[in-house]
């Protein structure tokens, strides 16, 4: 199979997967108990007014009619309007998604910078006390729930020591002129530090362990002995030759991690009261706001599916040994 055929097949699988996710979300929220109009319909309204409001949201139509309209809207990137605020869902997503991306990307950059560096060192110094400590730390970071670490962080550095903000992205009373002005402010960076470090501690273990295992495989290759025979320094061999050849699995894993990181923001955003898309998704579910809940879930799921697609393509481009069967 040629690369073009592989790309076409994977693209087809991408759209089928997104359709399956969208269908599952549609059915999931229709099966949930509770009345989605409870937040917009007052008990004092007359039955006729109630019926008109329900009809305006299309909730009185048969389920199959709602589904067809739902799919048609998705094709045109129309995610509907919020039952709660009457805003277009695309505006809701656009308001909260940048906050999540800033948090997630900052945490991933920190996690992969520290994790890859420690992975190189643990692979190079195999059997040392440093390797044992780093591996145990990575396993603990991946095993302990991130929200629990967040609660402990807030208890120690927020409530006890009083050196870290307890919630939000900015302090009360601040009024940044724009998003860029906000994220470049010292106040924002202080608020970002806590959730970023907690998430980085969780994500750090993944690249560390992958890089360590990849380094162990590379160090067993003959070209490492050739480098030593040429008289190259150990530092040069470790970073310029061994680490560069061991990076491929980490790069492809990073693409997948980005997708899961966007979805994994829900708990941390809730603990730190970070106004991101994950926290908004939880609020939409609690108030039965179908359009917002569906839209945010779909964005998070699409990020995972799309980044898996990118990882497949990236692996084939970076590794010439990959064949397409």
Secondary structure, DSSP 8 states (H G I E B T S, - for coil): --HHHHHHHHHHHHHHHHHHHHHHHHHHHHHSSS-TTTTT--TTS-HHHHHHHHHHTTTTS-HHHHHHHHHHHHHTT---B-TTT--BHHHHHHHHHHHHHHHHHHHHHHHHHHHHHHHHHHHHTTTSHHHHHHHHHHHHHHHS-HHHHHHHHIIIIIIIS--S-SSSSS-TT---SSHHHHHTSHHHHHHHHHHHHHHHHHHHHHHHHHHHHHHHHHHTSHHHHHHHHTT--HHHIIIIIIIHHH-HHHHHHHHHHHHHHHHTHHHHHHHTT--SHHHHHHHHHHTT-HHHHHHHHHHHHHHHHHHHHHHHHHHHHH-TT----
